[in-house]
Amino acid sequence: MNKMIKKFKDGNVNIPSLILKVALIWFIFSFLIFPNINLLINVFVKDGQFSTAAVSKIMSSARAMNSLKNSFILATASMVTVNISGILIVLFTEYFDIKGAKILSLGFLTTLIYGGVVLVTGYKFVYGSSGIVTKVLMNFFPQMDPNWFVGFGAVLFIMTFSGTSNHMMFLSNAIRGLDYHTIEAAKNMGASQGTILFRIVLPVLKPTIFAITILTFLAGLSTMAGPLIVGGPDFQTINPMIKTFAQMQNSREIAALLAIILGVATSILLIIMQKVEKKGNYISVSKTKAKISRQKIENPVLNVIAHIVAYVMFVIYMLPVVYVFIFSFTDSLAIKTGRISFSSFTLKNYRHLFEMPSAYKPYLVSLVYSIVAAVVVAFIAVAVARIVTKAKNKWDKVYEPLILIPWLLPSTLIAMGLMMTYDVGRVNLFGKVLIGTPVMMLFAYIVVKIPFSYRMIRASFFSLDGNLEEAAKVMGAKPFYTLRRVILPVIMPVVLSVMVLNFNSLLSEYDLSVFLYHPFLQPLGIVIKGASEETATTEAQAMAFVYSVILMVISTASLWLGRYGGFSILKRIILRRTKKEAGDKE
Amino acid sequence: MIAFKQVEIKYGNFVAIENLNLEIQEGEFFTFLGPSGCGKTTSLRALVGFLTPSRGEILVAGRNVVNMPVEKREIGMVFQSYALFPTMTVFDNIAFGLKVKKFSKTEIEGKVRAVADKIKITDAQLQKNVSELSGGQQQRVALARAIVLEPKILCLDEPLSNLDAKLRIDLRRELKRLQKDLGITTLYVTHDQEEALTLSDRIAVFNNGYIEQVGTPYEIYNHSSSEFVCDFIGDINRLGKNILTEINTQLATSFKTDATGFVRIERCLTRARSGFAVLDAVVQDCEFNGILTKYTLSCMGETVKCLEKNDGYMFYKVGESVELYIDPKDIMQF
């Protein structure tokens, strides 16, 4: 403290930096720490005494206990099925020589461009009572129940084919990183294809598969859209149940406790994952690594089976996307009956989106929320990453673990914490009640996206050449000038990618929104979910198709920009054009 | 111009430099030479201001700069990685410091072009992004950026180490010419002996946080003050008791026979020289690289290497007996 006072007296205090640090501390305390502590207090403290009343309430609630049981059953089952489908699609597209692998991989990558309620709604339209699959099946089995696609099986089916994004991103990369010489060496020593796959290839991929398995388990545990839309009354899991309980004034502490249980399970699993990751992956010891080349399956029967399985899976992946795309161009009759003729096609739905305020408002709402959140998150992540990487004292390093808190917490827990904390005026928010205001959801969007953004941006700070700052300093540049003119331009591609990916995933966000949205400002996720309900009008369904298609287009563009080097490609094109123009002028 | 006085630099509890005392004259090309981790870069960074000594003074033109901010020291720096700003063009990289110092647009334009001209950076290159340049060109930009502010001192931290051998030699020559033209006091850090010998007016040889010897290249090479310097600066033969005794007998010299004698390998000859000690030897190995031939000889139970210029004679064959000539003046003992 004395040091600080001396610094002040000497005029050695960087005032803007101090204000920024104080603002960050306020934000971290108000939105990352206090709501969660308050949630715990709400659940476990009654009249100033420790109380386990909430635990007893859950134990005596058959619905709550059932949801817990169902969640763990779903997580365990999906862990197995998602791994099977995930490993298979990666082997089909990266390891085995399957004809048309490039097209197949496009199909398998569709899970990256839509998820959550949009995806489940898409599956429901395909497999639901008026869906194409149900129609085809009913031709063969006229007695079957058209509402067959409900319950545990339906949820698991959707998860099996939609939960493979991590496999396509990380496992594919791991396979591409294999040293082909190890496979050739095994062949040289007489190993069969099966031996090579199970003894050489898969063991190397084990750490990646393990990490993905944990992420899959977590996804199963905290899934919201699946059980909510196709779970039916008999198969509800924790998250939908939290939503239900949270809406009942008397049961909010059950909702809170369920969220805490989910949070504890998530934290434990993520910590285990980190421990395993730290133990290390199998890094190739090869000095001259060879690129993997696809393996033709030598056994003709197995080869045919592999091709059949690959293409059936491709159809399952593509059906919802194609179905949603086609039906977004049809009239309400076609949507209602599931039958299409040439006269069904219309651009009316798309016209509505641009002409009717009620149609474009959800888009506008989600766009504004997502853009603002993405920008604020990027700002916070850059600020904290800068403070942490430049940390001279131990206090500056504390920002890092604090800012990562939401990484351990499921969205529902974050939402519950905010809901149960800011339903009354609090000193830290100058007595303002946040619940029921439009900013509530914005804060939640920001909180939930901070850990991912911070990790990515911090990595780019660490990979910077330390001499850059020193070079600027030698030439007389002040720290903020250096940050603005030297550092930020270098890390900007990463910051932009993070912003785009955050924007993209927030656009159809549902899990947080359902707790916190303002009734007059319904975001897309809520509207699309509404359209999947039996009571929804065909107009609403048609709009949901249009929303979904546009979301997929935006997602594809965002992924291209954010993950597949779109920004660099754009920059190259612009540079080339500018140079050409300059050349023409000369 | 520059003086280090009893400078101590620590990283936590580790003492990187213990008691550095050194004076560098104005306009001098001075090199810090030594193996990795010897403290040469640390000393340079302390002069520039990236490190603060825990003790001692660093004087520049008589003024202690230890607590002076980096930007006020008027020192230009070229980093090993060049540290060029990757998002800027060559022009913007060179102009960066001028912009920070708020020079007018015309002044910036003039100064950048003048320095670019001096360092042979073309107009077309000025408009390029630095990532589009080759290593050698990037090196020139780093140099231009360091001198455009007309600093009093230029510091170069292993600036040629990322270049291939031929380019290194070319740039070395240019660097020397530029330094003489500008007359700027230059501090150069390297672990490359040849670079240090060719470039420097004087060299300080560092070892484990100490300076082993300060001197001109001639003094350092031919009259090394320690076994470390002798060994580090070039190839040497270690002469043992048998050879030293024989030399003492032949030439009435008084080399200590219980200590090792050191002689550069190119100073051991196989062609007759008067006034040299003559020793019988047998060729054990022969490596010819075009210009020179390096022989490994067995002499009085010891191994001696010698270097002969390619003078058109046939090589000695392995197993052949030869006479080995050593000038006693070339023998160093510590």
Interface residues (C-beta under 8 A of the other chain):
Chain A: D465 N467 L468 E470 A471 A472 K473 V474 M475 G476 A477 Y481 R485 V486 P489 V490 M492 L575
Chain B: V48 F50 V70 E71 I75 G76 M77 F79 Q80 S81 Y82 A83 L84 F85 P86 T87 M88 F96 G97 V100 K101 N129 R145 A146 L149
